[in-house]
Amino acid sequence: MSTRIHLSAPHMGEDERRFVAEAFDTNWLSTVGPNVEGFERELAQRLGGSVQALAVSSGTAALHLILRAIGVGQGDRVAVSTLTFAGSVWPIMYLGAEPILIDSETMSWNLDAALVEEYLTSAARSDALPKALIAVHLYGQHADLDPIAAACARHGVVLIEDAAESLGATYRGRETGTTADFSILSFNGNKIITTTGGGAVLAKDATALARMRKWANQSREPAVEYLHREYGFNYRMSNVLAGIGRGQLRVLDDRVRRRRAIFAQYREAFADLSGVVMQPEAAWGSHTRWLTVLSLEPEEVPVTPREVVTELDKENIEARPVWRPMHMQPIFAEATVIGGGTAQRLFETGLCLPSSSSLTESDQARVIDAVRAALAVMPDRSR
């Protein structure tokens, strides 16, 4: 059988090897060291210098730290995009808060700014405002942040950017993760650049970031012995993994260009197929195309995304549907949802295709042929 084509595979180079080798050669094999400091500094510089960075073990850990830093606790509400990965919601649950799930719009597939305004206005009338709102930038494209930020500011709600999937994207000329006071990144193995596992807190408030740094380091006090005055977490990134991150940062722009080129090739290859609609690029920013995502309009396409995923798997090609919205997840079945119909339709029609920056032209041609073959078959659903 042909070699498996993955959805989004790590893409490494020589700089990553060099930084990791330096960590081994100098024996900096812990959660402190020059690569951690360098990665945090270089990441902040890459984002324009308006934020400071804290390297941690995952994007989920980063969000947990931020929510704690702004005082989210038992019984509080936190609004969040319903069309997202569960990691955007788990930290709300860790702190005993209640998620409020908000629908998407169709221009970017992200948080609907009009629904945010409507929800916050209504919540203010009943004294039920959320403490924070998490705007997720899905698949490498920004939500329409300015009206969302303005609505949050009017109602005293802290805005957090979940930029786990959008490093390299821009919004009205600004880098991802730099509009809100607090943001998170992910460097999981499938992201546009990776540390194999990891994430980062981005913050404009140096004092708040220092508190989160302490909590991520088991809340150890500056004393000779291990002294603790508050609870903490083991959320630090290792010096070895940070070395990988330093190398990856140096090729971020190349990785974005390559993924955008892959998307453009898919778009051209499917241009003649009725009912195949590529995820749009909203006018307010640049899309990294971390994943190439399209929708199959059921009125025109005889197969569902799940059926295409199954057919591609037979050809040893990995694909998957769009994220299942949180309000459609069994664990969040009782959660409050604002809207939901747009996210549900995107889930039911959306398909993610292999988008690795290392994807070869021949492998992409193989994916294109397999997709076209799957779409040409009318399934027998009578059984």
C-alpha positions as CSV (number, residue, x, y, z in Angstrom):
1,M,0.0,0.0,0.0
2,S,1.1,3.6,-0.7
3,T,2.7,5.6,2.2
4,R,0.1,7.2,4.4
5,I,-0.6,10.9,3.7
6,H,-1.3,12.7,7.0
7,L,-3.6,15.7,7.6
8,S,-0.8,17.9,9.0
9,A,2.6,16.4,9.7
10,P,5.5,18.0,11.5
11,H,8.0,19.6,9.1
12,M,11.5,19.9,10.5
13,G,14.8,21.4,9.3
14,E,18.4,21.8,10.3
15,D,18.0,24.7,12.7
16,E,15.8,22.6,14.9
17,R,18.5,19.9,15.1
18,R,21.2,22.5,15.9
19,F,19.3,24.0,18.9
20,V,18.4,20.6,20.2
21,A,22.0,19.4,19.9
22,E,23.1,22.5,21.8
23,A,20.8,21.6,24.6
24,F,22.3,18.1,24.8
25,D,25.9,19.4,24.4
26,T,25.4,21.9,27.3
27,N,23.3,19.6,29.4
28,W,20.4,22.0,29.5
29,L,17.8,19.2,29.7
30,S,15.3,20.7,32.0
31,T,12.5,23.2,32.0
32,V,14.9,26.1,32.2
33,G,17.7,27.1,29.8
34,P,18.7,29.4,27.0
35,N,16.3,27.8,24.5
36,V,13.3,28.5,26.7
37,E,14.4,32.1,27.2
38,G,15.3,32.5,23.5
39,F,12.1,31.0,22.3
40,E,10.0,33.3,24.5
41,R,11.9,36.4,23.4
42,E,12.0,35.5,19.7
43,L,8.3,34.6,19.7
44,A,7.4,38.0,21.2
45,Q,9.6,39.7,18.6
46,R,8.0,37.8,15.8
47,L,4.6,39.1,16.9
48,G,5.8,42.7,16.8
49,G,6.9,43.2,20.4
50,S,3.5,44.3,21.8
51,V,3.1,41.2,23.9
52,Q,5.3,39.0,26.1
53,A,5.4,35.3,25.9
54,L,5.5,32.4,28.3
55,A,6.3,29.0,26.9
56,V,4.2,26.2,28.4
57,S,3.3,22.5,27.9
58,S,0.2,23.0,25.8
59,G,-2.3,25.5,24.5
60,T,-4.8,24.1,26.9
61,A,-2.4,24.8,29.8
62,A,-1.9,28.4,28.5
63,L,-5.7,29.0,28.5
64,H,-6.0,27.6,32.0
65,L,-3.4,29.9,33.3
66,I,-5.0,33.0,31.7
67,L,-8.5,32.2,33.0
68,R,-7.1,31.8,36.5
69,A,-5.1,35.0,36.1
70,I,-8.3,37.0,35.3
71,G,-10.1,35.5,38.3
72,V,-12.5,33.0,36.7
73,G,-13.8,30.7,39.3
74,Q,-16.7,28.5,40.5
75,G,-20.0,29.6,39.1
76,D,-18.6,32.2,36.7
77,R,-19.6,32.3,33.0
78,V,-17.1,32.2,30.1
79,A,-18.3,32.7,26.5
80,V,-16.5,30.8,23.8
81,S,-16.9,29.8,20.1
82,T,-19.0,26.7,19.8
83,L,-17.2,25.7,16.6
84,T,-13.8,24.7,18.1
85,F,-11.7,22.0,19.5
86,A,-12.6,20.9,23.1
87,G,-9.3,22.3,24.4
88,S,-10.9,25.8,24.1
89,V,-13.5,24.7,26.7
90,W,-11.8,22.3,29.1
91,P,-10.0,25.0,31.1
92,I,-13.4,26.7,31.8
93,M,-14.5,23.4,33.3
94,Y,-11.3,23.0,35.3
95,L,-12.1,26.2,37.2
96,G,-15.8,25.3,37.8
97,A,-17.1,27.9,35.5
98,E,-20.0,27.6,32.9
99,P,-19.3,27.7,29.2
100,I,-21.6,29.8,27.0
101,L,-21.3,28.6,23.5
102,I,-21.7,31.1,20.7
103,D,-22.3,30.4,17.0
104,S,-20.2,31.2,13.9
105,E,-20.7,33.5,10.9
106,T,-20.1,32.4,7.3
107,M,-17.4,34.9,6.2
108,S,-14.7,33.3,8.3
109,W,-16.5,30.4,10.1
110,N,-15.5,32.1,13.4
111,L,-17.3,33.7,16.2
112,D,-20.3,35.8,15.0
113,A,-19.7,39.4,16.2
114,A,-23.3,40.4,15.9
115,L,-24.3,37.4,18.1
116,V,-21.7,38.4,20.6
117,E,-23.1,42.0,20.8
118,E,-26.6,40.6,21.1
119,Y,-25.7,38.1,23.8
120,L,-23.7,40.6,25.9
121,T,-26.4,43.2,25.8
122,S,-29.0,40.7,26.9
123,A,-26.7,39.3,29.6
124,A,-26.1,42.8,31.0
125,R,-29.8,43.4,31.4
126,S,-30.1,40.3,33.6
127,D,-26.8,40.8,35.4
128,A,-25.5,37.6,33.9
129,L,-22.4,38.8,32.0
130,P,-19.6,36.4,31.4
131,K,-16.2,37.1,33.1
132,A,-14.4,36.5,29.8
133,L,-15.0,35.7,26.1
134,I,-12.7,33.4,24.1
135,A,-12.6,34.1,20.4
136,V,-11.1,31.2,18.5
137,H,-9.3,31.8,15.2
138,L,-10.3,28.6,13.4
139,Y,-8.1,26.7,10.9
140,G,-5.7,29.6,10.6
141,Q,-8.1,32.6,10.1
142,H,-9.1,35.4,12.4
143,A,-12.4,36.1,13.9
144,D,-13.6,39.6,13.2
145,L,-12.0,40.9,16.4
146,D,-12.6,44.7,16.4
147,P,-16.4,44.6,16.9
148,I,-16.0,41.7,19.3
149,A,-13.3,43.6,21.3
150,A,-15.5,46.7,21.3
151,A,-18.5,44.8,22.7
152,C,-16.4,43.2,25.4
153,A,-15.0,46.6,26.4
154,R,-18.4,48.1,26.7
155,H,-19.6,45.4,29.0
156,G,-16.4,44.9,31.0
157,V,-15.7,41.4,29.7
158,V,-12.1,40.2,29.2
159,L,-11.4,39.2,25.7
160,I,-9.0,36.2,25.1
161,E,-7.7,35.2,21.7
162,D,-7.4,31.4,21.1
163,A,-4.8,31.6,18.4
164,A,-3.9,27.9,18.7
165,E,-4.4,27.4,15.0
166,S,-3.6,30.8,13.6
167,L,0.1,31.6,14.2
168,G,1.2,33.5,11.0
169,A,-2.2,35.0,10.3
170,T,-3.0,38.7,10.4
171,Y,-6.0,40.8,11.3
172,R,-6.2,44.3,9.8
173,G,-2.4,44.3,9.6
174,R,-1.9,43.1,13.1
175,E,-0.3,39.7,14.0
176,T,-2.4,37.0,15.5
177,G,-2.6,37.0,19.3
178,T,-1.8,40.8,19.6
179,T,-5.3,42.4,19.7
180,A,-6.5,41.1,23.0
181,D,-4.7,41.6,26.3
182,F,-4.3,37.8,26.6
183,S,-3.9,35.1,23.9
184,I,-2.8,31.6,23.6
185,L,-0.8,29.6,21.0
186,S,-0.4,25.9,20.4
187,F,2.7,24.1,19.2
188,N,1.2,20.6,19.1
189,G,2.7,18.2,16.5
190,N,0.0,19.0,13.9
191,K,0.3,22.8,14.0
192,I,1.8,25.0,11.4
193,I,5.0,25.1,13.5
194,T,5.5,22.7,16.4
195,T,7.6,22.0,19.4
196,T,6.2,18.4,19.2
197,G,4.0,19.4,22.2
198,G,3.6,22.8,23.7
199,G,1.9,26.2,23.8
200,A,2.4,29.7,24.9
201,V,0.7,32.5,26.8
202,L,0.8,35.9,25.2
203,A,0.1,38.9,27.5
204,K,0.4,42.6,27.4
205,D,0.5,42.8,31.2
206,A,3.9,41.9,32.5
207,T,2.7,41.5,36.1
208,A,0.0,39.1,35.1
209,L,2.5,37.1,33.0
210,A,4.9,36.9,35.9
211,R,2.1,35.4,38.1
212,M,1.3,32.8,35.4
213,R,5.0,32.0,35.1
214,K,5.1,31.3,38.8
215,W,2.0,29.1,38.7
216,A,3.4,27.2,35.7
217,N,6.5,26.4,37.8
218,Q,4.5,24.7,40.6
219,S,4.0,28.1,42.3
220,R,7.4,27.9,43.9
221,E,8.3,30.9,46.0
222,P,11.8,32.5,45.6
223,A,13.3,30.7,48.6
224,V,16.2,28.3,49.2
225,E,13.8,25.5,50.1
226,Y,10.6,24.5,48.2
227,L,8.1,27.0,49.6
228,H,4.5,27.3,48.3
229,R,1.9,29.9,49.3
230,E,-0.6,29.0,46.5
231,Y,-1.3,26.1,44.3
232,G,0.4,25.7,41.0
233,F,0.9,23.5,38.0
234,N,3.7,21.6,36.2
235,Y,3.1,23.5,32.9
236,R,6.6,24.4,31.9
237,M,8.1,23.7,28.4
238,S,11.4,21.9,28.4
239,N,14.6,23.5,27.0
240,V,14.8,20.7,24.4
241,L,11.4,21.4,23.0
242,A,11.9,25.1,23.1
243,G,15.0,24.6,20.9
244,I,12.7,22.9,18.3
245,G,10.4,26.0,18.6
246,R,13.3,28.4,17.9
247,G,14.2,26.6,14.7
248,Q,10.6,26.4,13.6
249,L,10.0,30.1,14.1
250,R,12.7,30.8,11.6
251,V,10.7,29.1,8.9
252,L,7.2,30.2,9.9
253,D,6.7,32.5,6.9
254,D,7.9,29.7,4.5
255,R,5.5,27.3,6.1
256,V,2.6,29.7,5.6
257,R,3.4,30.4,2.0
258,R,3.6,26.7,1.3
259,R,0.3,25.9,2.9
260,R,-1.4,28.7,1.1
261,A,0.0,27.3,-2.2
262,I,-1.4,23.9,-1.3
263,F,-4.8,25.5,-0.7
264,A,-4.6,27.3,-4.1
265,Q,-3.8,24.0,-5.8
266,Y,-6.8,22.3,-4.3
267,R,-9.0,25.2,-5.2
268,E,-7.9,25.0,-8.8
269,A,-8.3,21.3,-8.9
270,F,-11.9,21.4,-7.6
271,A,-13.0,24.5,-9.4
272,D,-15.1,22.5,-11.9
273,L,-17.0,20.6,-9.2
274,S,-20.4,21.9,-8.4
275,G,-21.2,22.1,-4.7
276,V,-17.6,22.1,-3.6
277,V,-17.0,25.4,-1.7
278,M,-13.6,26.3,-0.4
279,Q,-13.4,28.0,3.0
280,P,-13.5,31.8,2.3
281,E,-10.7,34.2,3.2
282,A,-12.4,37.1,5.1
283,A,-11.5,40.6,3.9
284,W,-10.1,41.6,7.3
285,G,-7.0,39.5,7.3
286,S,-4.6,36.9,5.9
287,H,-5.5,33.2,6.3
288,T,-2.5,30.8,6.9
289,R,-4.5,27.8,5.5
290,W,-3.1,25.7,8.4
291,L,-5.7,23.2,7.0
292,T,-7.4,23.3,3.7
293,V,-11.1,23.2,4.5
294,L,-14.0,23.0,2.1
295,S,-17.7,22.4,2.4
296,L,-19.7,19.9,0.3
297,E,-23.2,21.4,-0.3
298,P,-25.7,18.5,0.2
299,E,-28.1,19.8,-2.4
300,E,-25.4,19.3,-5.1
301,V,-22.9,16.8,-3.8
302,P,-24.0,13.1,-3.5
303,V,-21.7,12.2,-0.6
304,T,-21.1,13.5,2.9
305,P,-17.8,14.5,4.4
306,R,-17.7,11.3,6.5
307,E,-18.1,9.2,3.4
308,V,-15.3,11.0,1.8
309,V,-13.1,10.5,4.9
310,T,-13.9,6.8,4.7
311,E,-13.0,6.6,1.0
312,L,-9.8,8.5,1.5
313,D,-8.8,6.2,4.3
314,K,-9.1,3.2,2.0
315,E,-6.4,5.0,-0.1
316,N,-4.3,5.5,3.0
317,I,-5.0,9.3,3.1
318,E,-6.0,11.0,6.3
319,A,-8.9,13.5,6.3
320,R,-11.5,14.5,8.8
321,P,-14.7,16.5,9.2
322,V,-14.8,20.0,10.5
323,W,-14.8,20.2,14.3
324,R,-18.0,19.0,15.9
325,P,-19.5,22.0,17.6
326,M,-19.3,22.0,21.4
327,H,-23.1,22.3,21.7
328,M,-23.3,19.0,19.8
329,Q,-20.9,17.2,22.1
330,P,-22.6,14.9,24.6
331,I,-20.6,16.4,27.5
332,F,-21.9,19.9,26.7
333,A,-25.5,18.9,25.8
334,E,-26.9,21.0,28.7
335,A,-24.7,24.1,28.1
336,T,-26.2,27.4,27.0
337,V,-25.8,28.0,23.3
338,I,-26.4,31.2,21.4
339,G,-27.5,30.3,17.9
340,G,-25.7,27.2,16.7
341,G,-27.2,26.5,13.3
342,T,-24.3,27.9,11.3
343,A,-21.7,25.8,13.2
344,Q,-23.9,22.7,12.9
345,R,-24.2,23.2,9.1
346,L,-20.4,23.7,8.8
347,F,-19.8,20.5,10.7
348,E,-22.2,18.6,8.6
349,T,-20.8,19.8,5.3
350,G,-17.1,20.6,6.1
351,L,-14.1,18.5,5.2
352,C,-10.4,19.0,6.1
353,L,-7.8,17.8,3.6
354,P,-4.1,17.0,4.0
355,S,-2.2,20.3,4.2
356,S,1.3,19.5,5.5
357,S,3.9,22.1,4.4
358,S,6.0,19.0,3.4
359,L,3.3,17.6,1.2
360,T,4.8,16.8,-2.2
361,E,3.1,17.6,-5.5
362,S,2.7,14.0,-6.3
363,D,1.1,13.3,-2.9
364,Q,-1.3,16.2,-3.4
365,A,-2.2,14.9,-6.8
366,R,-3.0,11.6,-5.2
367,V,-5.3,13.3,-2.7
368,I,-7.0,15.3,-5.4
369,D,-7.6,12.1,-7.5
370,A,-9.0,10.3,-4.4
371,V,-11.3,13.2,-3.5
372,R,-12.6,13.5,-7.1
373,A,-13.2,9.7,-7.2
374,A,-15.1,9.8,-3.9
375,L,-17.3,12.7,-5.0
376,A,-18.1,10.9,-8.3
377,V,-19.8,8.0,-6.5
378,M,-23.4,8.0,-5.6
379,P,-23.7,5.9,-2.4
380,D,-26.4,3.4,-1.8
381,R,-28.0,4.5,1.5
382,S,-31.1,2.3,1.2
383,R,-29.6,-0.4,3.5
